[in-house]
């Protein structure tokens, strides 16, 4: 009874537990947390030193006694204990101004399409251990489509590509269900490593993850740009071990990213090929929707249009589509229970 009372005064949460970023939606308030899914841990006492943006700044700069880790890989829990502590941190942060010392919220969490029963259970258990009284699970493409305000309950073909940090989810949705789909364990983080490997192989220069991500954001593109872009990057010379700077062009980075991007485009084509023809004709007419952090890569929608001949639109604020979808579910959870995989209660 006491836990139920605490639940009434707790904020219900929608969570996008991503490989790159964790976002939290609070019912009736909107998105209140959007931070990197990175945790810094002191190895001497196993205490958390920093979470989110502060922890991300430590990547590549940490001493031996501090480990900087991502508790989720490819959209699934890779470190249960750290994931639990991360969720608890965000739950407590949301309730910081309330009088509750032990909040008991209801939580809706988005998970990848091809997640296994064991992996899904790990997400549920981590949320329950972090203080949730009820955990609702929703597939990320459904959540993203809801966040994009697509009419997924109607007998209409809705195609969505959620190009995230750890996974790329491609799905055709109709009548509240996924008709055809692909779930890829390659996404934005893979692009960062493409840049690291290219610079190392061509220039014998080693750059860190944060530097590679900055390069991707500033001059990375999937389609030729109207104007040539050049960026100076700095790293460690692999021969001398000393610092060195080079200039690199958008064309070089586009080449570095092309292999991964082409795999994603090929899987988009494959998903369309496996879709019933009546839905394909509607998708061709209505177009497909692109969301996720990877949708911010310059020219990605033009490349997809060029390769598939299907109009492609990037939604507003694409990186928050999934968490906005979980929030819409929270606002009317009884009406949308059919979209949820299951409900776990403490």
URSUL-V218587 format. One record per backbone hydrogen bond with DSSP energy under -1.0 kcal/mol. NH is the residue of the N-H (numbers start at 1). CO is the residue of the C=O. Records with the same first field share a line. If there is no record, write none. Layout:
NH->CO ; CO
This chain:
5->1
6->2
7->3
8->4
10->7
13->106
14->25
15->108
16->23
18->16 ; 21
22->35
23->16
24->33
25->14
26->30
27->12
29->26
30->26
32->24
33->24
35->22
37->20
38->36
39->69
40->50
41->67
42->47
43->65
46->42
49->40
50->40
52->38
56->52
57->53
58->55
59->56
61->58
66->63
67->41
69->39
73->76
76->73
78->71
79->71
83->79
84->80
85->81
86->82
87->83
88->84
89->85
90->86
91->87
92->88
93->89
94->90
95->91
96->93
98->95
107->134
108->13
109->136
110->15
111->138
115->112
120->116
121->117
122->118
123->119
124->120
125->121
126->122
127->123
128->124
129->125
130->126
131->128
132->127
133->105
135->344
136->107
137->342
138->109
140->111
143->139
144->140
145->141
146->142
147->143
148->144
149->146
150->145
152->150
154->151
156->154
158->173
160->171
161->289
162->169
163->291
164->162 ; 167
168->184
169->162
170->182
171->160
172->180
173->158
174->177
175->154
176->152
177->174
179->172
182->170
184->168
188->164
189->165
191->187
192->188
193->189
194->190
195->191
196->192
197->193
198->194
199->195
200->196
201->197
202->198
203->199
204->200
205->199
206->236
212->208
213->209
214->210
215->211
216->212
217->213
218->214
219->215
222->298
231->248
233->246
235->244
236->206
237->242
238->204
241->237
244->235
246->233
248->231
250->229
253->249
254->250
255->251
256->252
257->253
258->254
261->257
262->258
263->259
264->260
265->261
266->262
267->263
268->264
269->265
270->266
271->267
272->268
273->269
274->270
275->272
280->276
281->277
282->278
283->279
284->280
285->281
286->282
287->283
288->311
289->159
290->313
291->161
292->318
294->163
295->292
296->293
297->294
300->297
303->299
304->300
305->301
306->302
307->303
308->304
309->305
313->288
315->290
320->317
321->318
324->320
325->321
326->322
327->323
328->324
329->325
330->326
331->327
336->332
339->336
340->337
341->137
344->135
346->133
